[in-house]
Amino acid sequence: MSSLFLYCSLFVFCSTLFHSTDGVLIRQFARSDKTENVSHLHFFFHDILSGKNPTSVRIIGPPNGSSAGFGSTMMIDNALTEEQDPKSKIIGRAQGFYSMAAQNDIALLMVMTLVFEDDKYKGSTISILGRNPVLNDVREMPIVGGTGQFRFARGYVLAHTVWFDANTGDATVEYNVYVSQS
């Protein structure tokens, strides 16, 4: 009888210790022995809407009467380069879409995967899903996952437009990516 009592007491104690209504205790214990690997990646994103070979194409136009473009959606397969010059070394592609997601502001919903084609990250991806208020000097978007070298990735992206052509819509955006995985 005493061993049953001891077993039940131990079970209740451990259940209370490792479970809480919001899981905080579980997360604290689970993270205490893990080390984080944080990487900083820097590159340039080239959004080309003009010319014979655009890398961004409109797949959904704005509804009738929309002057701000709310609802417009672009599918992208944009080059990621080491330098600001679009002819510099390509390290990957940004593939996905962005949409005008605000009615009274110029803000995009970005849904894209950064697909790396070069060196140690070749074949690895980082997935981004977030709001991009393009008129802000620097915009922050969350990393929601990844594959390969970035499996279980989380973190954030800082985007800064370094060149924009108002006539064509073409742009070059500097990306600083801070990604961590356990």
Accessible surface in RSA format (square Angstrom, percent):
REM  Atomic radii and reference values for relative SASA: ProtOr
REM  Chains: A
REM  Algorithm: Lee & Richards
REM  Probe-radius: 1.40
REM  Slices: 20
REM RES _ NUM      All-atoms   Total-Side   Main-Chain    Non-polar    All polar
REM                ABS   REL    ABS   REL    ABS   REL    ABS   REL    ABS   REL
RES MET A   1   195.16 101.1 149.74  99.1  45.42 108.2 133.44 113.5  61.72  81.8
RES SER A   2    92.68  78.3  82.48 110.1  10.20  23.5  52.84 112.5  39.83  55.8
RES SER A   3    83.62  70.7  76.15 101.6   7.47  17.2  50.36 107.2  33.26  46.6
RES LEU A   4   107.35  59.8 103.76  74.2   3.59   9.0 107.35  75.4   0.00   0.0
RES PHE A   5   149.43  74.8 144.58  89.5   4.85  12.6 149.03  90.4   0.40   1.1
RES LEU A   6   122.32  68.1 122.12  87.4   0.20   0.5 122.32  85.9   0.00   0.0
RES TYR A   7   144.31  67.4 140.22  79.8   4.09  10.6 102.38  76.9  41.93  51.7
RES CYS A   8    59.82  45.3  58.35  65.1   1.47   3.5  22.92  58.1  36.91  39.8
RES SER A   9    46.65  39.4  35.43  47.3  11.22  25.8  34.45  73.4  12.20  17.1
RES LEU A  10   102.62  57.1  99.56  71.2   3.06   7.7 102.33  71.9   0.29   0.8
RES PHE A  11   127.53  63.8 121.53  75.3   6.00  15.6 127.07  77.0   0.46   1.3
RES VAL A  12    92.20  60.7  90.83  82.2   1.36   3.3  92.12  80.0   0.07   0.2
RES PHE A  13   124.20  62.1 118.84  73.6   5.36  13.9 123.57  74.9   0.63   1.8
RES CYS A  14    46.89  35.5  46.11  51.4   0.78   1.8  18.51  46.9  28.38  30.6
RES SER A  15    35.98  30.4  31.33  41.8   4.65  10.7  26.17  55.7   9.81  13.7
RES THR A  16    93.15  66.3  82.79  83.9  10.36  24.7  73.07  98.1  20.08  30.4
RES LEU A  17    62.40  34.7  58.11  41.6   4.29  10.8  62.11  43.6   0.28   0.8
RES PHE A  18    85.14  42.6  85.14  52.7   0.00   0.0  85.14  51.6   0.00   0.0
RES HIS A  19   116.74  63.8 107.53  74.7   9.22  23.6  68.45  70.5  48.29  56.2
RES SER A  20    46.84  39.6  20.38  27.2  26.46  61.0  32.37  68.9  14.46  20.3
RES THR A  21   154.49 109.9 112.21 113.8  42.28 100.8  93.32 125.3  61.18  92.5
RES ASP A  22    92.29  64.6  68.01  67.7  24.28  57.4  44.83 105.5  47.45  47.3
RES GLY A  23    17.42  21.5   0.00   N/A  17.42  21.5  15.92  43.7   1.50   3.4
RES VAL A  24    52.00  34.2  51.94  47.0   0.06   0.1  51.94  45.1   0.06   0.2
RES LEU A  25    61.21  34.1  61.21  43.8   0.00   0.0  61.21  43.0   0.00   0.0
RES ILE A  26    73.92  42.1  72.02  53.7   1.91   4.6  73.23  52.7   0.69   1.9
RES ARG A  27   122.15  51.3 121.53  62.0   0.62   1.5  54.99  75.2  67.17  40.7
RES GLN A  28   108.01  60.4  96.42  70.5  11.59  27.6  41.80  89.0  66.21  50.2
RES PHE A  29    99.02  49.5  88.87  55.0  10.15  26.4  89.52  54.3   9.50  27.2
RES ALA A  30    49.83  45.8  36.13  55.8  13.70  31.2  48.31  68.0   1.53   4.0
RES ARG A  31   150.96  63.4 141.99  72.4   8.97  21.4  45.53  62.2 105.43  63.9
RES SER A  32    91.10  77.0  49.00  65.4  42.10  97.0  46.26  98.5  44.84  62.8
RES ASP A  33   121.11  84.8  87.62  87.2  33.49  79.2  44.98 105.9  76.13  75.9
RES LYS A  34   120.28  58.7  98.99  60.7  21.29  50.7  56.24  50.6  64.04  68.2
RES THR A  35   118.53  84.3 105.68 107.1  12.85  30.6  77.98 104.7  40.55  61.3
RES GLU A  36    91.35  52.4  61.07  46.2  30.28  72.1  38.07  73.6  53.28  43.5
RES ASN A  37    86.49  59.6  82.12  79.4   4.37  10.5  26.61  64.0  59.88  57.9
RES VAL A  38    99.25  65.3  70.55  63.9  28.70  69.2  70.55  61.3  28.70  77.8
RES SER A  39    19.23  16.3  13.74  18.3   5.49  12.7   9.00  19.2  10.24  14.3
RES HIS A  40    98.11  53.6  68.49  47.6  29.62  75.8  45.78  47.2  52.33  60.9
RES LEU A  41    19.13  10.7  16.72  12.0   2.41   6.1  19.13  13.4   0.00   0.0
RES HIS A  42    81.05  44.3  59.90  41.6  21.15  54.1  42.29  43.6  38.76  45.1
RES PHE A  43     0.48   0.2   0.48   0.3   0.00   0.0   0.48   0.3   0.00   0.0
RES PHE A  44    16.51   8.3  16.51  10.2   0.00   0.0  16.51  10.0   0.00   0.0
RES PHE A  45     7.45   3.7   7.45   4.6   0.00   0.0   7.45   4.5   0.00   0.0
RES HIS A  46     4.96   2.7   4.81   3.3   0.14   0.4   4.43   4.6   0.53   0.6
RES ASP A  47    11.83   8.3  11.83  11.8   0.00   0.0   0.95   2.2  10.88  10.9
RES ILE A  48    47.24  26.9  47.24  35.2   0.00   0.0  47.24  34.0   0.00   0.0
RES LEU A  49    57.55  32.1  35.67  25.5  21.88  55.0  35.76  25.1  21.79  58.6
RES SER A  50    37.91  32.0  28.11  37.5   9.80  22.6  24.55  52.3  13.36  18.7
RES GLY A  51    67.95  83.8   0.00   N/A  67.95  83.8  40.57 111.3  27.39  61.3
RES LYS A  52   200.98  98.0 166.19 102.0  34.78  82.8 116.98 105.3  84.00  89.5
RES ASN A  53   127.92  88.2 111.11 107.4  16.81  40.5  35.18  84.7  92.74  89.6
RES PRO A  54    49.16  35.8  30.79  28.1  18.37  66.8  30.79  25.4  18.37 114.2
RES THR A  55    33.25  23.6  25.07  25.4   8.17  19.5  30.92  41.5   2.33   3.5
RES SER A  56     2.19   1.9   0.00   0.0   2.19   5.1   0.13   0.3   2.06   2.9
RES VAL A  57    72.20  47.5  69.19  62.6   3.01   7.3  72.20  62.7   0.00   0.0
RES ARG A  58   136.03  57.1 107.42  54.8  28.61  68.1  39.32  53.7  96.71  58.6
RES ILE A  59    87.87  50.0  53.15  39.6  34.72  83.7  60.77  43.8  27.10  73.5
RES ILE A  60    95.55  54.4  90.98  67.8   4.57  11.0  95.55  68.8   0.00   0.0
RES GLY A  61    35.79  44.1   0.00   N/A  35.79  44.1  15.59  42.8  20.20  45.2
RES PRO A  62    50.35  36.7  34.40  31.4  15.95  58.0  34.40  28.4  15.95  99.1
RES PRO A  63    77.52  56.5  63.71  58.1  13.81  50.2  75.42  62.3   2.10  13.0
RES ASN A  64   160.60 110.8 127.36 123.1  33.24  80.0  39.18  94.3 121.42 117.4
RES GLY A  65    85.98 106.0   0.00   N/A  85.98 106.0  45.00 123.5  40.98  91.8
RES SER A  66    35.13  29.7  10.84  14.5  24.29  56.0  17.28  36.8  17.85  25.0
RES SER A  67   120.86 102.1  78.01 104.1  42.85  98.7  54.56 116.2  66.30  92.9
RES ALA A  68    55.57  51.1  32.08  49.5  23.49  53.4  43.67  61.5  11.90  31.5
RES GLY A  69    15.76  19.4   0.00   N/A  15.76  19.4  14.51  39.8   1.25   2.8
RES PHE A  70    69.46  34.7  69.42  43.0   0.04   0.1  69.46  42.1   0.00   0.0
RES GLY A  71    26.78  33.0   0.00   N/A  26.78  33.0  22.30  61.2   4.48  10.0
RES SER A  72     8.47   7.2   7.26   9.7   1.21   2.8   6.33  13.5   2.13   3.0
RES THR A  73    10.88   7.7  10.88  11.0   0.00   0.0   5.25   7.1   5.63   8.5
RES MET A  74    15.23   7.9  15.23  10.1   0.00   0.0  13.68  11.6   1.55   2.0
RES MET A  75    81.79  42.4  80.24  53.1   1.55   3.7  66.54  56.6  15.24  20.2
RES ILE A  76     5.63   3.2   0.00   0.0   5.63  13.6   1.53   1.1   4.09  11.1
RES ASP A  77    61.75  43.3  60.51  60.2   1.24   2.9  24.68  58.1  37.07  37.0
RES ASN A  78     0.00   0.0   0.00   0.0   0.00   0.0   0.00   0.0   0.00   0.0
RES ALA A  79    12.99  11.9  12.93  19.9   0.07   0.2  12.93  18.2   0.07   0.2
RES LEU A  80     0.00   0.0   0.00   0.0   0.00   0.0   0.00   0.0   0.00   0.0
RES THR A  81     0.00   0.0   0.00   0.0   0.00   0.0   0.00   0.0   0.00   0.0
RES GLU A  82    75.86  43.6  67.16  50.8   8.69  20.7  18.42  35.6  57.43  46.9
RES GLU A  83   102.86  59.1 102.86  77.8   0.00   0.0  32.39  62.7  70.46  57.5
RES GLN A  84    84.71  47.4  81.04  59.2   3.68   8.8  23.79  50.6  60.92  46.2
RES ASP A  85    78.37  54.9  70.03  69.7   8.34  19.7  30.70  72.3  47.67  47.5
RES PRO A  86    80.31  58.5  67.08  61.1  13.24  48.1  67.08  55.4  13.24  82.3
RES LYS A  87   190.12  92.8 154.79  95.0  35.33  84.1 105.30  94.8  84.82  90.3
RES SER A  88    23.47  19.8   9.20  12.3  14.26  32.9  19.82  42.2   3.65   5.1
RES LYS A  89   100.29  48.9  83.53  51.3  16.75  39.9  65.55  59.0  34.74  37.0
RES ILE A  90    77.98  44.4  61.42  45.8  16.57  39.9  61.42  44.2  16.57  45.0
RES ILE A  91    24.79  14.1  24.48  18.2   0.31   0.7  24.48  17.6   0.31   0.8
RES GLY A  92     0.00   0.0   0.00   N/A   0.00   0.0   0.00   0.0   0.00   0.0
RES ARG A  93    48.86  20.5  48.86  24.9   0.00   0.0  15.59  21.3  33.26  20.2
RES ALA A  94     0.00   0.0   0.00   0.0   0.00   0.0   0.00   0.0   0.00   0.0
RES GLN A  95    73.02  40.8  69.72  51.0   3.30   7.9  19.63  41.8  53.39  40.5
RES GLY A  96    18.80  23.2   0.00   N/A  18.80  23.2  16.56  45.4   2.25   5.0
RES PHE A  97    64.40  32.2  64.34  39.9   0.06   0.2  64.34  39.0   0.06   0.2
RES TYR A  98    21.52  10.0  21.43  12.2   0.09   0.2  16.50  12.4   5.02   6.2
RES SER A  99    16.83  14.2  16.62  22.2   0.21   0.5  11.81  25.1   5.02   7.0
RES MET A 100    31.84  16.5  29.63  19.6   2.21   5.3  18.06  15.4  13.78  18.3
RES ALA A 101    54.38  50.0  26.68  41.2  27.69  63.0  31.49  44.3  22.89  60.6
RES ALA A 102    17.43  16.0  12.34  19.0   5.10  11.6  17.35  24.4   0.08   0.2
RES GLN A 103   122.59  68.5 103.77  75.8  18.82  44.8  18.52  39.4 104.06  78.9
RES ASN A 104   151.38 104.4 112.22 108.4  39.16  94.3  41.01  98.7 110.36 106.7
RES ASP A 105    66.95  46.9  55.60  55.3  11.35  26.8  25.16  59.2  41.79  41.7
RES ILE A 106    72.57  41.3  71.47  53.2   1.10   2.7  71.47  51.5   1.10   3.0
RES ALA A 107     0.57   0.5   0.57   0.9   0.00   0.0   0.57   0.8   0.00   0.0
RES LEU A 108    19.44  10.8  19.34  13.8   0.10   0.3  19.34  13.6   0.10   0.3
RES LEU A 109    66.36  37.0  65.69  47.0   0.67   1.7  66.36  46.6   0.00   0.0
RES MET A 110     4.16   2.2   4.16   2.8   0.00   0.0   4.16   3.5   0.00   0.0
RES VAL A 111    44.35  29.2  44.19  40.0   0.16   0.4  44.19  38.4   0.16   0.4
RES MET A 112     4.81   2.5   0.02   0.0   4.78  11.4   2.92   2.5   1.88   2.5
RES THR A 113    42.18  30.0  42.15  42.7   0.03   0.1  17.29  23.2  24.89  37.6
RES LEU A 114     0.04   0.0   0.04   0.0   0.00   0.0   0.04   0.0   0.00   0.0
RES VAL A 115    38.83  25.6  38.83  35.2   0.00   0.0  38.83  33.7   0.00   0.0
RES PHE A 116     6.95   3.5   5.47   3.4   1.48   3.9   5.47   3.3   1.48   4.2
RES GLU A 117    78.01  44.8  63.75  48.2  14.26  34.0  29.50  57.1  48.50  39.6
RES ASP A 118    28.98  20.3  23.29  23.2   5.69  13.5   4.90  11.5  24.08  24.0
RES ASP A 119   107.99  75.6  77.71  77.4  30.28  71.6  38.74  91.2  69.25  69.1
RES LYS A 120   148.38  72.4 125.02  76.7  23.36  55.6  84.62  76.2  63.76  67.9
RES TYR A 121    37.60  17.6  37.60  21.4   0.00   0.0  29.35  22.1   8.25  10.2
RES LYS A 122   151.03  73.7 127.93  78.5  23.09  55.0  74.50  67.1  76.53  81.5
RES GLY A 123    55.57  68.5   0.00   N/A  55.57  68.5  35.16  96.5  20.42  45.7
RES SER A 124     2.79   2.4   2.73   3.6   0.06   0.1   0.00   0.0   2.79   3.9
RES THR A 125    21.12  15.0  21.12  21.4   0.00   0.0  18.14  24.4   2.98   4.5
RES ILE A 126     0.00   0.0   0.00   0.0   0.00   0.0   0.00   0.0   0.00   0.0
RES SER A 127    32.69  27.6  32.69  43.6   0.00   0.0  15.04  32.0  17.65  24.7
RES ILE A 128     2.43   1.4   0.00   0.0   2.43   5.9   0.00   0.0   2.43   6.6
RES LEU A 129    82.65  46.0  79.24  56.7   3.41   8.6  79.24  55.6   3.41   9.2
RES GLY A 130    11.25  13.9   0.00   N/A  11.25  13.9  11.25  30.9   0.00   0.0
RES ARG A 131   125.93  52.9 117.59  59.9   8.34  19.9  63.12  86.3  62.81  38.1
RES ASN A 132     6.35   4.4   6.35   6.1   0.00   0.0   0.00   0.0   6.35   6.1
RES PRO A 133    21.14  15.4  21.14  19.3   0.00   0.0  21.14  17.5   0.00   0.0
RES VAL A 134    43.74  28.8  32.87  29.8  10.86  26.2  32.87  28.6  10.86  29.5
RES LEU A 135   136.63  76.1 106.08  75.9  30.56  76.8 108.59  76.3  28.04  75.5
RES ASN A 136    77.97  53.8  70.95  68.6   7.02  16.9  13.56  32.6  64.41  62.3
RES ASP A 137    99.56  69.7  84.20  83.8  15.36  36.3  44.76 105.3  54.81  54.7
RES VAL A 138    75.35  49.6  56.18  50.9  19.17  46.2  56.18  48.8  19.17  52.0
RES ARG A 139     7.17   3.0   4.54   2.3   2.64   6.3   2.64   3.6   4.54   2.7
RES GLU A 140   113.50  65.2  91.39  69.1  22.11  52.7  25.08  48.5  88.42  72.2
RES MET A 141     0.13   0.1   0.00   0.0   0.13   0.3   0.13   0.1   0.00   0.0
RES PRO A 142    61.25  44.6  59.69  54.4   1.56   5.7  60.92  50.3   0.33   2.1
RES ILE A 143     8.59   4.9   0.00   0.0   8.59  20.7   0.00   0.0   8.59  23.3
RES VAL A 144    86.82  57.1  51.62  46.7  35.21  84.8  57.13  49.6  29.69  80.5
RES GLY A 145    15.74  19.4   0.00   N/A  15.74  19.4  15.74  43.2   0.00   0.0
RES GLY A 146    18.56  22.9   0.00   N/A  18.56  22.9   1.14   3.1  17.42  39.0
RES THR A 147    69.86  49.7  69.03  70.0   0.84   2.0  66.37  89.1   3.50   5.3
RES GLY A 148    35.59  43.9   0.00   N/A  35.59  43.9  25.80  70.8   9.79  21.9
RES GLN A 149   105.28  58.9  92.94  67.9  12.35  29.4  10.88  23.1  94.41  71.6
RES PHE A 150     0.57   0.3   0.57   0.4   0.00   0.0   0.57   0.3   0.00   0.0
RES ARG A 151   145.59  61.1 141.67  72.2   3.92   9.3  40.24  55.0 105.35  63.8
RES PHE A 152   155.87  78.0 137.90  85.4  17.97  46.8 148.35  89.9   7.52  21.5
RES ALA A 153     6.22   5.7   0.00   0.0   6.22  14.2   0.00   0.0   6.22  16.5
RES ARG A 154    82.60  34.7  82.60  42.1   0.00   0.0  56.26  76.9  26.34  16.0
RES GLY A 155    28.28  34.9   0.00   N/A  28.28  34.9  16.14  44.3  12.13  27.2
RES TYR A 156    83.77  39.1  83.77  47.7   0.00   0.0  51.11  38.4  32.66  40.3
RES VAL A 157     0.00   0.0   0.00   0.0   0.00   0.0   0.00   0.0   0.00   0.0
RES LEU A 158    49.56  27.6  48.29  34.5   1.27   3.2  48.48  34.0   1.08   2.9
RES ALA A 159     0.00   0.0   0.00   0.0   0.00   0.0   0.00   0.0   0.00   0.0
RES HIS A 160    56.16  30.7  56.16  39.0   0.00   0.0  35.41  36.5  20.75  24.1
RES THR A 161    46.13  32.8  31.53  32.0  14.60  34.8  25.19  33.8  20.94  31.7
RES VAL A 162    48.35  31.8  16.80  15.2  31.55  76.0  22.86  19.9  25.49  69.1
RES TRP A 163   115.52  46.4 109.52  53.0   6.01  14.1  89.88  47.9  25.65  41.6
RES PHE A 164   119.95  60.0  93.09  57.7  26.86  69.9  93.09  56.4  26.86  76.9
RES ASP A 165    42.05  29.5  37.05  36.9   5.00  11.8   9.12  21.5  32.92  32.8
RES ALA A 166    88.63  81.5  58.09  89.6  30.54  69.5  58.60  82.5  30.02  79.5
RES ASN A 167   148.98 102.7 111.17 107.4  37.81  91.0  26.31  63.3 122.67 118.6
RES THR A 168    53.03  37.7  34.34  34.8  18.69  44.5  41.41  55.6  11.62  17.6
RES GLY A 169    20.94  25.8   0.00   N/A  20.94  25.8  14.98  41.1   5.96  13.3
RES ASP A 170    12.47   8.7  12.47  12.4   0.00   0.0   0.02   0.1  12.45  12.4
RES ALA A 171    10.59   9.7  10.59  16.3   0.00   0.0  10.59  14.9   0.00   0.0
RES THR A 172     6.33   4.5   6.33   6.4   0.00   0.0   0.25   0.3   6.08   9.2
RES VAL A 173    12.22   8.0  12.22  11.1   0.00   0.0  12.22  10.6   0.00   0.0
RES GLU A 174    38.97  22.4  38.67  29.3   0.29   0.7   1.08   2.1  37.89  30.9
RES TYR A 175     2.29   1.1   2.29   1.3   0.00   0.0   0.22   0.2   2.07   2.6
RES ASN A 176    33.64  23.2  33.64  32.5   0.00   0.0   1.50   3.6  32.15  31.1
RES VAL A 177     0.00   0.0   0.00   0.0   0.00   0.0   0.00   0.0   0.00   0.0
RES TYR A 178    65.88  30.8  64.01  36.4   1.87   4.9  36.37  27.3  29.51  36.4
RES VAL A 179     0.18   0.1   0.00   0.0   0.18   0.4   0.18   0.2   0.00   0.0
RES SER A 180    14.90  12.6  14.68  19.6   0.22   0.5   5.10  10.9   9.80  13.7
RES GLN A 181    18.82  10.5  18.82  13.8   0.00   0.0  10.28  21.9   8.54   6.5
RES SER A 182    77.27  65.3  29.36  39.2  47.92 110.4  32.57  69.4  44.70  62.6
END  Absolute sums over single chains surface
CHAIN  1 A    11132.0       9064.0       2067.9       6836.1       4295.9
END  Absolute sums over all chains
TOTAL         11132.0       9064.0       2067.9       6836.1       4295.9
